[in-house]
Amino acid sequence: MKGCRNCACWQALEEFLDRIDPATQGKKAQLGLCKRYAPRPLTPGAGAGEVDGMVGGAAPRWSTFWPQVASDDWCGEWDPQFD
């Protein structure tokens, strides 16, 4: 059964969900990071204290993140993990 748990681009985290992953014989679904594509940018939002793109007198910081997905998710672009 295809799923993120056995994709070459998935990196497991030590976080588990409160549901059973159907392909693991009773084990809980696990969260992981999808590293199939480059990390997504997290843009600074317009919020309190922002004036002309500056927050508190300093330029906003940009950061990136890898999307978190569950072990039983599947994007359709699965790349098999070979041991």
Backbone torsions as a table, in degrees:
resi	resn	phi	psi	omega
1	MET	NA	127.8	-180.0
2	LYS	-74.6	142.2	177.9
3	GLY	-173.7	164.7	-179.0
4	CYS	-59.6	-30.8	-176.1
5	ARG	-56.3	-29.0	-178.7
6	ASN	-121.0	33.9	174.6
7	CYS	-99.3	141.9	-179.5
8	ALA	-65.3	-18.4	-176.4
9	CYS	-95.9	1.6	-175.0
10	TRP	-101.8	132.0	177.9
11	GLN	-117.7	116.4	-176.3
12	ALA	-68.1	143.4	172.1
13	LEU	-109.8	165.0	179.5
14	GLU	-90.6	43.1	176.6
15	GLU	-121.7	133.8	-178.3
16	PHE	-120.1	149.5	179.8
17	LEU	-96.6	165.0	-179.6
18	ASP	-89.4	41.0	174.5
19	ARG	-141.7	157.1	-178.5
20	ILE	-87.2	135.2	174.4
21	ASP	-81.5	116.1	-172.5
22	PRO	-61.4	-20.0	-177.8
23	ALA	-95.5	6.5	-174.2
24	THR	-118.9	20.4	175.8
25	GLN	53.5	53.3	173.3
26	GLY	94.3	-1.6	177.8
27	LYS	-82.2	153.6	179.6
28	LYS	-73.6	151.7	174.6
29	ALA	-66.7	144.5	-175.5
30	GLN	-118.3	145.0	175.4
31	LEU	-84.3	149.8	177.7
32	GLY	-155.2	177.5	179.8
33	LEU	-107.1	132.5	175.6
34	CYS	-90.2	118.3	-178.6
35	LYS	-114.5	31.8	179.9
36	ARG	-69.1	-38.8	179.7
37	TYR	-121.5	171.8	178.8
38	ALA	-58.1	153.0	179.6
39	PRO	-59.6	148.6	-179.9
40	ARG	-82.7	140.0	176.6
41	PRO	-75.6	141.5	174.6
42	LEU	-107.0	105.3	-174.6
43	THR	-81.3	145.3	176.5
44	PRO	-69.4	135.0	-179.0
45	GLY	-89.2	157.4	175.6
46	ALA	-74.7	118.5	-177.3
47	GLY	-142.0	-172.2	-179.8
48	ALA	-60.7	135.9	176.3
49	GLY	90.8	-1.3	-178.8
50	GLU	-90.1	124.8	178.7
51	VAL	-131.3	119.3	179.8
52	ASP	52.4	41.9	178.9
53	GLY	79.9	0.7	-179.6
54	MET	-106.2	137.4	177.9
55	VAL	-113.2	115.3	-179.8
56	GLY	59.2	30.6	178.6
57	GLY	86.5	-2.7	-179.7
58	ALA	-119.2	149.4	177.6
59	ALA	-65.2	141.3	179.0
60	PRO	-64.9	148.0	179.0
61	ARG	-93.6	140.3	175.8
62	TRP	-103.8	142.3	176.3
63	SER	-136.9	166.3	179.0
64	THR	-124.4	163.3	178.6
65	PHE	-149.7	151.5	170.8
66	TRP	-89.2	134.8	-179.8
67	PRO	-63.8	138.3	175.2
68	GLN	-89.6	131.8	178.3
69	VAL	-135.0	156.1	178.6
70	ALA	-84.2	156.1	-178.4
71	SER	-61.5	-25.4	-179.2
72	ASP	-97.4	7.5	173.7
73	ASP	-76.9	163.5	175.7
74	TRP	-157.1	122.7	-176.0
75	CYS	-87.2	-15.1	-175.9
76	GLY	96.5	-7.5	178.1
77	GLU	-113.4	32.5	-176.2
78	TRP	-56.5	135.5	177.3
79	ASP	-120.1	111.8	-173.5
80	PRO	-58.6	141.7	177.6
81	GLN	-94.4	121.4	-179.6
82	PHE	-102.0	133.7	179.2
83	ASP	-88.2	NA	NA
